[in-house]
Amino acid sequence: MTVILKLVCTLKTPKIIQSEPSQDVLNFRPDKSEIADLPKTVDEAVNFLISNLSLKDKSTIAKMSEDDLGNLQFSLGLYIRNQLLYPKNDKLLESCRQEAMDKYLHWDKAPRLIIKDLWKRLRGSHKLRVVKD
């Protein structure tokens, strides 16, 4: 569980965001100019996360089972919700709704979809494999 909690702590703050040292990562609120720079699609959100996760975190997520992804909900999921979706990223939420084929998907449920897409992508590129000579 410690590794999962470190995921949020090791995410880099994007260069466009100049946060106060006293700001808590999970309580970040971008101003209107920064909202325009947020990911607008699930694919862009996954790319953002991949570019900000350490290699160790990418490998950790890649080797998780699909059932274990729920453990990321209160760390990485909160980060996604508070940094990328909230307070008002309607375009990303709409992208999540389209991918989930659920036009009523609540913004609080969207991080699960993004985490699962992140996991799928990382399984193809960052899962450690045994190599035989």
Rosetta blueprint (number, residue, H / E / L):
1 M L
2 T H
3 V H
4 I H
5 L H
6 K H
7 L H
8 V H
9 C H
10 T H
11 L L
12 K L
13 T L
14 P L
15 K L
16 I L
17 I L
18 Q L
19 S L
20 E L
21 P L
22 S L
23 Q L
24 D L
25 V H
26 L H
27 N H
28 F L
29 R L
30 P L
31 D L
32 K H
33 S H
34 E H
35 I H
36 A L
37 D L
38 L L
39 P L
40 K L
41 T L
42 V H
43 D H
44 E H
45 A H
46 V H
47 N H
48 F H
49 L H
50 I H
51 S H
52 N H
53 L L
54 S L
55 L H
56 K H
57 D H
58 K H
59 S H
60 T H
61 I H
62 A H
63 K L
64 M L
65 S L
66 E H
67 D H
68 D H
69 L H
70 G H
71 N H
72 L H
73 Q L
74 F L
75 S L
76 L H
77 G H
78 L H
79 Y H
80 I H
81 R H
82 N H
83 Q H
84 L H
85 L H
86 Y L
87 P L
88 K L
89 N L
90 D H
91 K H
92 L H
93 L H
94 E H
95 S H
96 C H
97 R H
98 Q H
99 E H
100 A H
101 M L
102 D L
103 K L
104 Y L
105 L L
106 H L
107 W L
108 D L
109 K L
110 A H
111 P H
112 R H
113 L H
114 I H
115 I H
116 K H
117 D H
118 L H
119 W H
120 K H
121 R H
122 L H
123 R H
124 G H
125 S H
126 H L
127 K L
128 L L
129 R L
130 V L
131 V L
132 K L
133 D L
